[in-house]
Amino acid sequence: MTQSPATPLPAPKERRRLREARSLTQAALAARIGVSRATVRSWETGRTTPRGRKLEAYVKLLGVGTAPADGTMSGRQEGPAPALVGAGTTPSAAHRTAGERDRGPRGEDRPGADGRRSAGTPARDGTAPHRAEPDAGRDGDDGRNGPRATGRDDTSAEEGGGGREPSLTPAQAFDALYAFCAPALVRQTYLLTGRRELARESVEHAFQLAWHRWPEVAVDRDPAGWVRATAYEYALSPWHRLRPRHRHPEAPPADAADRALLAALLDLPPVYRRTLLLYDGVGLGLPETAAETEASTPAAANRVLHAREAVAERLPELALPEDLHRRLAELASTQRPRAAKPGTVRDHGERRARQWTRGAIAFTVLLIGVTALTLRTAPDHYEAPLSPPETVRGLPPRSAPGPLSEDELVLRDKLRSLTSSGPERLVPGIR
């Protein structure tokens, strides 16, 4: 999108940073310009661009003075993401606004938490903390996570670039999403399960399913969140207990503090563990955490509070959420489970899909064959069963009536003589 030199407009991510620098919310900015909040959100995500008087008012409220000749403004701070935040998370959810970072799940003020999500914590080796770069849309954020996953031609959201972005094939878009999400997602799943092999298998399974449903995942507003939810569901499946290798625990972390923290996490119920990891480890907001765990916002807040209390009861030094977030990041950074290459994951997913398809076809053919054989050999009418044979020894007794004996003739004559013409068959008499 191009802008006239007289009215320079910063890049979409820079617009949000400038708005927050002037302590303006999307609703306040929309009210001053006379547009809806959704319109401001579209401007900050690069979907649309203001024009005319709205453009002039928007630039004036952002406080844009001068800009480069191409009409863009930069101000991003590049740097690697922390161990848990960055890959595998929604960028706008990982880097909360200052007002939201200072509030816990119940909305209480937390002193000293202003850098909890925007800046990483120093590693154990004393390296400098990582600084997260600003991203679009915490207030009703519509920004997609990670690299562009659709592979469709789109007009460039950066100002001054009038051309079109080069299109990506589905395989290239999938590989970019995998490279962006898989490393951190494996570490997150390890904190969820305490098993390196299961964490790697869960992430690969989630991406294989994503590749199988790529037309659906590519247009999702949060592809990384889709993969993360699928990996978590697979990792927490109770059916893993029936597997033989699940009976043999893996080697715990070498550090005693890491072992204690991992044991405290694994002692939590799975749903509490997942909620705590999403909110305090990954850095999602409370509404996003509630939506991903399929719970209401008050229920998610209660789960976070109870999980924090359970962890603080065993590890009092982690009573503060900032310390818990830092320790979760350090524990995840100490584990380096290897994730397969994206091409290997795609090949395995396609091979598994072919095997399941062939198995379904073979089962259907077998079922049709058995049904046809049953119809061909089954009787079409009822046949009475034959009684079992019996062995006859000697002549059987006479069963048919024969000639009457003399006594029987006398009895018959007597009965005939005693009959009457009335309804009674016998006439009572005195003997």
C-alpha positions in Angstrom: 0.0 0.0 0.0 1.4 3.4 -0.9 0.9 6.7 0.9 1.3 10.2 -0.4 4.5 11.9 0.7 2.4 14.6 2.4 0.8 12.2 4.9 3.2 9.5 5.9 1.7 6.5 7.7 3.8 4.1 9.8 3.9 0.3 9.4 1.0 -1.6 11.0 3.1 -2.8 14.0 4.5 0.7 14.5 0.9 2.1 14.6 0.0 0.1 17.6 3.3 1.0 19.4 2.7 4.7 18.8 -0.9 4.4 20.0 0.2 2.7 23.2 3.0 5.2 23.7 0.4 8.0 23.8 -1.7 6.0 26.3 -4.6 5.5 24.0 -6.8 2.5 23.7 -8.3 1.3 20.5 -11.7 2.4 21.7 -10.5 5.9 22.7 -8.7 6.3 19.4 -11.8 5.2 17.5 -14.0 7.7 19.4 -11.7 10.6 18.6 -11.5 9.7 14.9 -15.2 8.8 14.6 -14.9 5.2 13.6 -15.5 1.9 15.2 -13.0 0.0 17.3 -12.9 -2.8 14.7 -11.8 -0.3 12.1 -8.9 0.8 14.2 -8.0 -2.9 14.8 -8.0 -3.4 11.0 -5.7 -0.4 10.6 -3.2 -1.8 13.2 -3.2 -5.3 11.6 -2.7 -4.0 8.1 -5.9 -5.2 6.7 -7.2 -1.8 5.7 -5.7 1.7 5.4 -7.4 5.0 6.4 -8.0 7.6 3.7 -8.8 11.2 3.4 -9.6 13.1 6.6 -9.5 9.9 8.7 -5.9 9.4 7.6 -5.0 12.9 8.6 -6.7 12.6 12.0 -5.1 9.1 12.5 -1.6 10.4 11.7 -2.1 13.4 13.9 -3.3 11.4 16.9 -0.4 9.0 16.5 2.0 11.9 16.6 3.8 11.1 13.4 6.1 14.0 12.5 8.5 12.9 9.8 9.0 9.6 8.0 11.4 8.1 5.5 10.7 8.7 1.8 9.0 5.4 1.4 6.4 6.2 4.0 7.3 3.6 6.5 8.5 3.9 10.0 10.5 1.3 11.8 11.2 0.9 15.5 11.2 -2.8 16.0 13.7 -4.2 18.3 15.0 -7.5 17.0 16.1 -10.2 19.3 15.5 -13.9 20.1 12.4 -14.9 22.0 12.6 -16.4 25.5 12.4 -20.2 26.0 8.7 -20.4 26.4 7.5 -17.2 24.7 7.9 -16.6 21.0 7.6 -19.8 19.1 4.4 -21.7 19.5 2.5 -18.7 21.0 0.4 -16.0 19.7 2.8 -13.0 19.6 0.2 -10.6 20.7 -0.7 -12.9 23.6 2.9 -13.4 24.6 3.7 -9.7 24.8 0.9 -8.1 26.9 0.2 -4.4 27.2 1.5 -2.7 30.2 -1.9 -2.4 31.9 -2.6 -6.1 31.5 0.9 -7.2 32.5 0.4 -5.5 35.9 -2.7 -7.5 36.7 -3.1 -11.1 37.7 -5.9 -13.6 36.9 -8.2 -11.8 39.4 -7.1 -8.3 38.2 -5.0 -7.6 41.2 -2.1 -5.2 40.9 1.3 -6.9 40.9 4.2 -4.6 41.8 7.3 -5.0 39.7 5.7 -7.0 36.9 5.9 -4.4 34.2 8.6 -6.3 32.4 7.2 -9.8 32.9 5.9 -10.4 29.4 7.7 -7.7 27.3 11.2 -8.7 28.4 12.6 -12.1 29.0 14.5 -13.0 32.1 18.3 -13.4 32.3 19.6 -16.8 31.8 21.6 -18.7 34.3 24.8 -18.0 32.4 24.3 -14.2 33.0 23.4 -13.3 29.4 21.3 -10.3 28.8 17.5 -10.8 28.8 15.7 -11.0 25.5 13.5 -8.1 24.5 10.3 -8.9 22.8 9.3 -6.8 19.9 5.9 -5.1 19.9 3.2 -6.8 17.9 -0.3 -5.9 16.7 -3.5 -6.2 18.5 -3.7 -7.1 22.2 -7.1 -5.3 22.4 -9.2 -7.5 20.2 -6.0 -8.6 18.4 -6.6 -10.2 15.0 -2.9 -10.7 14.1 -1.9 -14.1 12.9 0.7 -16.0 14.7 4.1 -16.5 13.3 4.8 -16.5 9.6 2.2 -16.1 7.0 0.6 -19.6 6.6 -1.8 -19.2 3.8 0.4 -19.2 0.8 -2.0 -16.8 -1.1 -1.0 -13.6 -2.8 -1.5 -10.6 -0.6 -0.8 -7.0 -1.0 2.0 -5.9 1.2 1.0 -4.4 4.5 4.2 -2.3 4.7 3.9 1.2 3.5 5.7 2.2 0.3 5.7 -1.4 -1.1 3.2 -1.3 -3.9 4.1 -4.8 -5.2 2.7 -8.2 -4.1 4.4 -10.6 -1.7 5.7 -13.7 -3.4 3.3 -16.6 -2.9 4.2 -19.6 -0.9 3.4 -23.2 -1.7 1.5 -25.1 1.0 4.7 -27.1 1.8 6.8 -23.9 2.2 4.1 -22.3 4.4 3.9 -25.4 6.6 7.7 -25.6 6.9 7.8 -21.9 8.0 5.2 -22.5 10.6 7.0 -25.6 11.8 10.3 -23.9 12.1 8.7 -21.0 14.0 6.7 -23.1 16.5 8.2 -26.6 16.9 11.3 -25.9 19.0 9.5 -23.9 21.8 6.4 -26.1 21.6 8.5 -29.2 22.3 9.9 -27.5 25.4 6.4 -26.5 26.5 5.1 -30.0 26.1 8.0 -31.3 28.1 6.9 -29.1 31.1 3.4 -30.5 30.6 4.3 -34.2 30.6 7.9 -34.5 32.1 8.8 -36.8 29.2 11.0 -35.8 26.4 10.1 -38.5 23.9 6.3 -38.0 24.5 6.8 -34.2 24.0 8.5 -34.7 20.7 5.9 -37.3 19.6 3.0 -35.0 20.6 4.4 -32.1 18.6 5.0 -34.2 15.5 1.5 -35.7 15.8 0.0 -32.2 16.0 1.9 -31.0 12.9 1.1 -34.2 11.0 -2.6 -33.5 11.7 -2.1 -29.9 10.8 -0.6 -30.9 7.4 -3.5 -33.4 6.9 -5.9 -30.5 7.5 -3.8 -27.7 6.1 -6.6 -26.0 4.1 -8.3 -25.5 7.5 -5.2 -24.6 9.5 -3.8 -22.2 6.9 -6.9 -19.9 7.2 -7.1 -20.1 10.9 -6.6 -16.8 12.7 -4.0 -18.5 15.0 -2.4 -21.5 13.3 0.2 -21.8 16.1 -2.5 -21.9 18.7 -4.3 -24.6 16.7 -1.1 -26.8 16.7 -0.4 -26.0 20.4 -3.9 -27.1 21.5 -3.6 -30.3 19.4 -0.2 -31.2 20.9 -1.4 -30.5 24.4 -4.5 -32.7 24.0 -2.4 -35.6 22.6 0.2 -35.2 25.4 -2.4 -35.3 28.2 -4.3 -38.2 26.7 -4.9 -40.8 29.5 -4.4 -43.7 27.0 -0.6 -43.2 27.2 -0.7 -44.9 30.5 -1.4 -48.2 28.7 1.8 -48.0 26.7 4.7 -50.2 27.9 7.3 -47.4 27.8 5.1 -45.2 30.0 5.7 -47.5 32.9 9.4 -46.6 32.9 10.0 -42.9 33.9 12.6 -40.9 32.1 15.7 -39.4 33.7 14.8 -36.2 35.7 16.8 -33.0 35.2 20.2 -32.9 36.7 19.7 -29.8 38.8 17.9 -30.3 42.2 15.8 -27.1 41.8 14.7 -28.1 38.3 13.7 -31.5 39.7 11.7 -30.0 42.5 9.8 -27.6 40.1 9.1 -30.3 37.6 7.8 -32.6 40.4 5.6 -29.8 41.7 4.1 -29.3 38.2 3.5 -33.0 37.5 1.7 -33.3 40.9 -0.9 -30.8 39.7 -4.1 -32.1 38.0 -3.6 -32.1 34.2 -6.1 -29.3 33.6 -4.5 -27.1 36.3 -1.1 -27.8 35.0 -2.1 -26.9 31.5 -3.8 -23.6 32.6 -0.8 -22.6 34.7 1.6 -23.3 31.8 -0.5 -21.3 29.3 -0.9 -18.3 31.6 2.4 -18.1 33.5 4.6 -20.1 31.2 3.6 -19.3 27.6 2.1 -15.9 28.5 -1.4 -16.0 27.1 -4.0 -13.7 28.5 -6.7 -15.0 30.7 -9.5 -15.0 28.0 -7.2 -16.8 25.6 -6.2 -19.3 28.3 -9.8 -19.9 29.2 -10.8 -20.4 25.5 -7.9 -22.9 24.9 -8.7 -24.9 27.9 -12.5 -24.8 27.1 -13.4 -23.2 30.4 -15.0 -19.9 31.5 -12.8 -17.0 32.5 -13.6 -17.2 36.2 -12.8 -21.0 36.1 -9.5 -20.4 34.4 -8.6 -17.7 37.0 -9.4 -20.0 39.9 -7.3 -22.8 38.3 -4.3 -20.4 38.0 -4.7 -19.3 41.6 -5.0 -22.8 43.0 -2.0 -24.0 40.9 0.1 -21.1 42.1 -0.8 -21.9 45.7 0.1 -25.6 45.2 3.5 -24.7 43.7 4.2 -22.1 46.3 3.4 -24.5 49.1 6.1 -26.8 47.9 8.5 -24.1 46.6 8.0 -20.9 48.7 10.6 -19.1 46.7 8.2 -19.2 43.7 5.3 -17.5 45.4 5.6 -14.4 43.1 4.2 -15.0 39.5 7.3 -13.2 38.1 9.6 -15.8 39.8 7.5 -18.6 38.6 7.5 -17.4 35.0 11.3 -17.0 35.2 11.8 -20.5 36.6 9.5 -22.1 34.0 11.5 -20.4 31.3 14.8 -21.5 32.8 13.6 -25.1 33.2 12.4 -25.2 29.6 15.7 -23.8 28.3 17.7 -26.5 30.0 15.9 -29.2 27.9 16.8 -29.5 24.3 14.6 -32.3 22.9 15.2 -32.6 19.2 12.3 -32.1 16.8 12.3 -33.8 13.4 12.7 -31.8 10.3 9.5 -30.4 8.7 10.0 -32.5 5.5 10.2 -35.6 7.6 7.1 -34.7 9.6 5.2 -34.1 6.3 6.4 -37.4 4.8 5.4 -39.4 7.9 2.0 -37.7 8.0 1.4 -38.5 4.4 2.6 -42.0 4.9 0.3 -42.5 7.9 -2.6 -41.0 6.0 -2.1 -43.4 3.1 -1.8 -46.4 5.5 -5.0 -45.4 7.3 -6.8 -44.9 3.9 -5.6 -48.3 2.6 -6.6 -49.9 5.9 -10.1 -48.4 5.7 -10.5 -49.5 2.1 -9.3 -53.1 3.0 -11.7 -53.3 5.9 -14.6 -52.0 3.8 -13.8 -54.6 1.1 -13.6 -57.3 3.7 -16.9 -56.3 5.2 -18.6 -56.3 1.8 -17.2 -59.7 1.0 -18.4 -61.2 4.3 -21.8 -59.7 3.8 -22.1 -61.1 0.3 -20.9 -64.6 1.4 -23.5 -64.5 4.2 -26.3 -63.6 1.8 -25.2 -66.3 -0.6 -25.0 -69.1 1.9 -27.8 -68.2 4.4 -31.1 -70.2 4.0 -34.0 -68.3 2.4 -36.8 -70.2 4.2 -37.5 -71.9 7.5 -36.8 -75.5 7.9 -38.1 -77.3 11.0 -35.4 -79.1 12.9 -35.5 -82.9 12.9 -35.9 -84.7 16.2 -33.0 -86.8 17.2 -33.3 -90.5 16.4 -34.1 -93.1 19.1 -33.2 -96.8 19.2 -36.3 -99.1 19.2 -36.0 -102.4 20.9 -38.7 -105.0 20.2 -42.2 -104.2 19.0 -43.7 -100.9 20.1 -47.0 -101.1 22.1 -50.2 -100.8 20.2 -51.3 -97.3 20.1 -54.2 -97.4 17.6 -57.8 -98.3 18.9 -58.8 -101.9 18.2 -61.9 -104.0 18.6 -63.8 -103.6 22.0 -63.6 -106.2 24.6 -66.7 -107.7 26.3 -66.3 -105.4 29.3 -66.0 -102.4 27.1 -69.1 -103.4 25.2 -71.1 -103.7 28.4 -69.9 -100.3 29.6 -70.8 -98.7 26.3 -74.3 -100.2 26.4 -74.7 -99.0 30.0 -73.7 -95.4 29.1 -76.0 -95.3 26.2 -79.0 -96.5 28.3 -78.3 -93.8 31.0 -78.4 -90.9 28.5 -81.4 -88.6 28.3 -82.6 -86.1 25.8 -82.0 -83.1 28.0 -78.9 -81.0 28.4 -77.5 -83.4 30.9 -75.6 -86.3 29.4 -76.3 -88.7 32.3 -79.4 -89.1 34.5 -78.5 -89.6 38.1 -80.1 -92.7 39.7 -80.3 -94.5 42.9 -78.4 -97.7 43.2 
